[in-house]
Amino acid sequence: MLPPSTSPPPFTSLPNLSSLRLPSSSSSRIVSPPPAATTTRVKITSSEIDSLPEHRIILGCGAAVVDFLATVASYPKPDDKIRSTSLKVQGGGNAGNALTCAARLGLNPRLISKVADDIQGRGVLEELESDGVDTSFFVVSKEGNSPFTYIIVDNETKTRTCIHTPGYPPMIPDELSRSSLLSALNGARLVYIDGRLHETALVIAQETARKNVPILIDAEKKREGLDDLLSFASYAVCSSKFPLAWTEAPSIPSALVSMLLRLPKIKFVIVTLGEDGCVMLERSTEEAPASEEKDADSLWESLKQRKDDNIAIPTCYASVIYILLNSTIFPYY
């Protein structure tokens, strides 16, 4: 990093970075869970599965919890007593959700996590297994409690508030033997880590890197140990708040450029934007000596102007390869 007394150049140039991609979607926020009787689980057909690669194992590490979702007409004021309009109990947690999606898409996910031998823990395992997630690498504690989250879904503001209770006792690296870790990694094409269980996740990331298996980090917010995990990441998927909080950059485009500067192993970063879709910044591997230079924020604005809000399906708007410039960050060495 440049010393404080050194004046930065007008722009910091980051060679060979490619497209900022802004998918457009008109779908609304999912704020109210449907009644249990109308809930459907969508899975791809056998013919679609046949078209997938033969080796499609994904290993995940992170949170698998029970969610108690209570929908209310409006968020309660202090000392209020209100009634819910609906209540649903289901599995949750970033890793649990991500690997369930992977299973429903026809992949073969394995999950490393920890629950207790209680009704919530058994429910988590049963629900994951019913969707095709391999839970044989879970640690099940005979005592303590499984993690769970109360979620208040506010129909008025279309928001949700999460109140999380961690599992106890927490998972420690010694609970995952080396033989179990190697078995879990056997044949894996991708490792997904959500930033929870960070000490165990770091052991997994180190072994994954030795095997040259790509790692995807789900960066929801700043957490203990997340910086160490990001240093191993091949890909990162972030919440809308994380890049700004982590880089202290003034805008999402400049934050994405900063992340690629600070994390040289990263191939692309995706930021989710709720009903506005998402944006991806990808590092180009192509030699493009004649690429035009462009300011990251200007490129972002030009892509947003191409959005057509009348399109009701997800649509990708991609730029050509640019050498992105940013006046708000320093180079990292």
C-alpha positions as CSV (number, residue, x, y, z in Angstrom):
1,M,0.0,0.0,0.0
2,L,1.2,3.5,-0.7
3,P,2.4,5.4,2.4
4,P,0.1,8.1,3.7
5,S,2.4,10.9,2.6
6,T,2.5,9.7,-1.0
7,S,0.0,11.4,-3.3
8,P,-1.9,8.9,-5.5
9,P,-2.0,9.1,-9.2
10,P,-5.2,10.5,-10.8
11,F,-6.4,7.0,-11.5
12,T,-5.3,3.5,-10.5
13,S,-5.2,1.3,-13.6
14,L,-6.2,-2.4,-13.3
15,P,-5.3,-4.2,-16.5
16,N,-7.4,-6.7,-18.2
17,L,-10.6,-6.6,-16.2
18,S,-13.7,-7.5,-18.2
19,S,-17.4,-6.9,-18.0
20,L,-19.6,-5.4,-15.4
21,R,-22.8,-7.4,-16.0
22,L,-26.1,-6.1,-14.7
23,P,-28.9,-8.7,-15.0
24,S,-32.3,-7.1,-15.0
25,S,-35.3,-8.8,-13.2
26,S,-38.7,-7.5,-12.5
27,S,-39.5,-10.2,-9.9
28,S,-40.6,-8.8,-6.5
29,R,-39.0,-9.5,-3.2
30,I,-40.0,-12.8,-1.6
31,V,-41.2,-11.6,1.7
32,S,-44.1,-13.9,2.6
33,P,-43.6,-17.6,2.6
34,P,-46.5,-19.5,0.9
35,P,-48.7,-21.8,2.9
36,A,-47.3,-25.3,3.4
37,A,-50.1,-26.8,1.3
38,T,-49.1,-24.8,-1.8
39,T,-45.3,-25.2,-1.4
40,T,-43.6,-26.9,-4.3
41,R,-40.1,-28.1,-4.8
42,V,-38.8,-27.6,-8.3
43,K,-36.2,-30.1,-9.6
44,I,-34.8,-30.5,-13.0
45,T,-35.9,-33.5,-15.1
46,S,-33.8,-36.6,-15.7
47,S,-33.1,-35.6,-19.3
48,E,-31.7,-32.3,-18.0
49,I,-29.6,-34.1,-15.5
50,D,-28.1,-36.3,-18.2
51,S,-26.8,-33.2,-19.9
52,L,-24.8,-32.2,-16.8
53,P,-21.1,-33.1,-16.4
54,E,-20.5,-36.6,-15.1
55,H,-18.5,-35.3,-12.1
56,R,-20.6,-32.7,-10.4
57,I,-19.7,-33.0,-6.7
58,I,-19.8,-29.8,-4.6
59,L,-18.5,-29.6,-1.1
60,G,-19.9,-27.0,1.3
61,C,-19.1,-25.8,4.7
62,G,-21.2,-23.5,6.8
63,A,-24.5,-22.9,8.5
64,A,-27.4,-25.3,8.4
65,V,-30.2,-24.1,10.8
66,V,-33.9,-24.2,11.5
67,D,-35.8,-21.0,10.5
68,F,-39.0,-20.0,12.2
69,L,-40.7,-17.5,9.8
70,A,-43.5,-15.4,11.3
71,T,-45.2,-13.1,8.8
72,V,-46.8,-10.0,10.4
73,A,-48.8,-7.1,9.0
74,S,-46.2,-4.6,10.2
75,Y,-43.2,-4.7,12.5
76,P,-44.1,-4.4,16.2
77,K,-43.3,-1.4,18.2
78,P,-41.5,-1.8,21.6
79,D,-43.7,-3.7,24.1
80,D,-46.4,-4.5,21.5
81,K,-48.3,-7.7,21.4
82,I,-49.2,-8.7,17.9
83,R,-50.3,-11.8,15.9
84,S,-48.7,-13.4,13.0
85,T,-50.6,-13.8,9.7
86,S,-48.7,-17.0,8.9
87,L,-46.0,-19.2,10.4
88,K,-43.6,-21.6,8.7
89,V,-40.8,-23.8,10.0
90,Q,-38.1,-24.9,7.6
91,G,-34.4,-25.4,7.1
92,G,-32.2,-22.4,6.5
93,G,-28.6,-21.1,6.8
94,N,-26.6,-19.9,3.8
95,A,-24.7,-23.2,3.3
96,G,-27.9,-25.3,3.8
97,N,-29.8,-23.2,1.3
98,A,-27.1,-23.0,-1.3
99,L,-26.5,-26.8,-1.3
100,T,-30.2,-27.5,-1.4
101,C,-30.4,-25.4,-4.5
102,A,-27.4,-27.3,-6.0
103,A,-29.1,-30.6,-5.3
104,R,-32.3,-29.5,-6.9
105,L,-30.3,-28.4,-10.0
106,G,-29.0,-32.0,-10.3
107,L,-25.6,-31.6,-8.7
108,N,-24.2,-33.8,-5.9
109,P,-23.6,-31.7,-2.8
110,R,-21.9,-32.7,0.4
111,L,-22.1,-30.5,3.5
112,I,-19.9,-30.1,6.5
113,S,-21.6,-28.5,9.4
114,K,-22.7,-29.2,13.0
115,V,-26.0,-29.7,14.8
116,A,-27.1,-31.2,18.1
117,D,-29.0,-34.4,18.6
118,D,-32.2,-32.5,19.2
119,I,-35.5,-32.1,17.3
120,Q,-34.2,-29.2,15.4
121,G,-30.9,-30.9,14.4
122,R,-32.7,-34.1,13.3
123,G,-35.1,-31.9,11.3
124,V,-32.2,-30.2,9.5
125,L,-30.6,-33.5,8.6
126,E,-33.9,-35.0,7.4
127,E,-34.8,-32.1,5.2
128,L,-31.3,-31.9,3.6
129,E,-31.2,-35.6,3.0
130,S,-34.7,-35.5,1.4
131,D,-33.4,-33.0,-1.1
132,G,-30.3,-35.1,-2.0
133,V,-27.7,-33.4,0.1
134,D,-25.0,-35.7,1.6
135,T,-25.0,-35.1,5.4
136,S,-22.6,-37.9,6.2
137,F,-19.9,-35.3,7.1
138,F,-22.0,-33.5,9.7
139,V,-20.9,-33.5,13.3
140,V,-23.8,-34.3,15.6
141,S,-23.3,-33.3,19.3
142,K,-25.0,-35.4,21.9
143,E,-25.5,-32.3,24.1
144,G,-26.2,-28.6,23.5
145,N,-28.5,-27.1,21.0
146,S,-28.8,-26.8,17.2
147,P,-28.6,-23.4,15.6
148,F,-31.9,-21.7,14.8
149,T,-33.2,-18.3,13.6
150,Y,-36.4,-16.4,14.3
151,I,-37.4,-14.4,11.2
152,I,-40.0,-11.6,11.3
153,V,-41.4,-11.0,7.8
154,D,-42.9,-7.5,7.6
155,N,-45.6,-7.3,5.0
156,E,-45.8,-3.5,5.2
157,T,-42.1,-2.7,4.5
158,K,-41.4,-5.9,2.6
159,T,-38.4,-6.7,4.8
160,R,-37.3,-9.4,7.2
161,T,-35.6,-9.3,10.5
162,C,-33.4,-12.2,11.6
163,I,-32.7,-13.1,15.2
164,H,-30.1,-15.9,15.3
165,T,-29.2,-18.3,18.1
166,P,-25.9,-20.1,17.3
167,G,-25.5,-23.8,17.9
168,Y,-23.7,-24.9,21.0
169,P,-21.1,-26.2,21.5
170,P,-19.6,-24.6,18.4
171,M,-17.7,-26.7,15.8
172,I,-14.0,-26.8,16.1
173,P,-11.4,-28.1,13.5
174,D,-10.5,-31.1,15.6
175,E,-14.0,-32.5,15.1
176,L,-13.3,-32.9,11.4
177,S,-10.6,-35.6,11.0
178,R,-8.1,-35.4,8.2
179,S,-9.5,-38.7,6.7
180,S,-13.0,-37.3,6.8
181,L,-11.9,-34.1,5.1
182,L,-10.0,-35.9,2.4
183,S,-13.0,-38.1,1.8
184,A,-15.3,-35.1,1.6
185,L,-13.0,-33.5,-0.9
186,N,-12.7,-36.6,-3.1
187,G,-14.0,-35.8,-6.5
188,A,-15.2,-32.3,-5.6
189,R,-15.2,-29.8,-8.5
190,L,-16.0,-26.8,-6.3
191,V,-16.0,-25.9,-2.6
192,Y,-18.5,-23.5,-1.2
193,I,-17.9,-21.6,2.1
194,D,-20.4,-19.2,3.7
195,G,-18.0,-17.7,6.3
196,R,-19.5,-19.4,9.3
197,L,-17.5,-22.0,11.3
198,H,-14.5,-20.0,10.2
199,E,-11.8,-22.0,12.0
200,T,-13.0,-25.3,10.4
201,A,-13.6,-23.6,7.1
202,L,-10.0,-22.3,7.0
203,V,-8.7,-25.9,7.4
204,I,-10.9,-26.9,4.5
205,A,-9.8,-24.0,2.4
206,Q,-6.1,-24.7,2.9
207,E,-6.5,-28.4,1.9
208,T,-8.8,-27.4,-1.0
209,A,-6.1,-25.0,-2.3
210,R,-3.5,-27.7,-2.1
211,K,-5.7,-29.8,-4.4
212,N,-6.2,-26.9,-6.8
213,V,-10.0,-27.1,-6.4
214,P,-11.8,-23.7,-6.9
215,I,-13.4,-22.1,-3.8
216,L,-16.5,-19.9,-3.8
217,I,-16.9,-17.6,-0.8
218,D,-20.4,-16.3,0.2
219,A,-19.6,-13.0,1.7
220,E,-22.8,-11.8,3.4
221,K,-21.1,-9.5,5.9
222,K,-17.9,-8.9,7.7
223,R,-17.2,-11.9,10.0
224,E,-14.4,-13.1,12.1
225,G,-11.9,-15.1,9.9
226,L,-13.5,-14.0,6.6
227,D,-10.4,-12.1,5.4
228,D,-8.3,-15.3,5.7
229,L,-11.0,-17.3,3.8
230,L,-11.2,-14.6,1.0
231,S,-7.5,-15.0,0.4
232,F,-8.2,-18.5,-0.9
233,A,-11.2,-17.6,-3.0
234,S,-11.5,-18.2,-6.7
235,Y,-15.0,-16.6,-6.7
236,A,-17.0,-14.4,-4.3
237,V,-20.7,-13.7,-4.1
238,C,-21.5,-10.8,-1.9
239,S,-24.5,-9.0,-0.4
240,S,-25.0,-5.4,-1.5
241,K,-23.5,-4.1,1.7
242,F,-20.4,-6.2,1.9
243,P,-18.1,-4.7,-0.8
244,L,-18.6,-1.2,0.5
245,A,-18.1,-2.2,4.2
246,W,-15.1,-4.4,3.4
247,T,-13.2,-2.0,1.1
248,E,-14.6,1.4,2.4
249,A,-15.0,2.5,-1.2
250,P,-17.6,5.1,-2.0
251,S,-19.5,3.1,-4.6
252,I,-20.2,-0.5,-5.6
253,P,-18.1,-0.4,-8.9
254,S,-15.1,1.0,-7.1
255,A,-15.5,-1.5,-4.3
256,L,-15.5,-4.4,-6.9
257,V,-12.3,-3.1,-8.5
258,S,-10.8,-2.8,-5.0
259,M,-11.7,-6.4,-4.2
260,L,-10.0,-7.6,-7.4
261,L,-6.9,-5.6,-6.6
262,R,-6.7,-6.9,-3.0
263,L,-7.6,-10.5,-3.9
264,P,-5.4,-11.5,-6.9
265,K,-6.7,-15.1,-7.0
266,I,-10.3,-14.0,-7.5
267,K,-11.7,-14.6,-11.0
268,F,-14.9,-12.7,-10.5
269,V,-17.0,-11.0,-7.9
270,I,-20.8,-10.9,-7.9
271,V,-22.9,-8.5,-5.8
272,T,-26.6,-9.3,-5.3
273,L,-28.9,-6.3,-5.5
274,G,-32.3,-7.7,-4.5
275,E,-35.1,-7.0,-7.0
276,D,-32.5,-5.1,-9.1
277,G,-30.7,-8.3,-10.0
278,C,-26.9,-8.5,-9.5
279,V,-23.7,-7.1,-11.0
280,M,-20.5,-9.1,-11.8
281,L,-17.0,-7.9,-12.3
282,E,-14.8,-10.5,-14.0
283,R,-11.0,-10.5,-14.3
284,S,-10.1,-11.1,-18.0
285,T,-7.6,-13.8,-18.8
286,E,-7.4,-12.5,-22.4
287,E,-4.5,-10.4,-23.7
288,A,-6.0,-7.2,-24.7
289,P,-3.2,-4.6,-25.1
290,A,-5.5,-2.3,-27.1
291,S,-8.4,-2.3,-24.7
292,E,-10.0,1.1,-24.0
293,E,-9.6,2.6,-20.5
294,K,-12.8,3.4,-18.7
295,D,-13.8,4.6,-15.3
296,A,-15.6,1.9,-13.3
297,D,-18.4,4.1,-12.1
298,S,-19.0,5.5,-15.6
299,L,-19.2,1.9,-17.0
300,W,-21.7,1.0,-14.3
301,E,-23.9,3.9,-15.2
302,S,-23.8,3.1,-18.9
303,L,-24.9,-0.5,-18.2
304,K,-27.8,0.6,-16.0
305,Q,-29.0,2.9,-18.7
306,R,-29.3,-0.2,-21.0
307,K,-31.7,-1.9,-18.7
308,D,-35.3,-2.4,-20.0
309,D,-37.7,-2.5,-17.1
310,N,-40.4,-3.9,-19.3
311,I,-38.5,-7.2,-19.7
312,A,-40.0,-9.7,-17.2
313,I,-37.2,-12.3,-17.3
314,P,-33.6,-12.1,-16.1
315,T,-31.5,-10.4,-18.7
316,C,-27.7,-10.0,-18.9
317,Y,-26.2,-6.7,-20.0
318,A,-22.4,-7.2,-20.6
319,S,-19.7,-4.7,-21.5
320,V,-16.7,-5.4,-23.6
321,I,-13.3,-5.8,-22.0
322,Y,-11.9,-2.5,-20.5
323,I,-8.9,-1.5,-18.5
324,L,-10.9,-0.2,-15.5
325,L,-9.7,3.0,-13.8
326,N,-10.6,4.1,-10.3
327,S,-9.7,7.3,-8.7
328,T,-10.7,6.3,-5.2
329,I,-8.4,3.4,-4.4
330,F,-4.7,2.7,-4.0
331,P,-2.9,-0.2,-5.5
332,Y,-2.0,-3.1,-3.2
333,Y,1.4,-4.8,-3.3
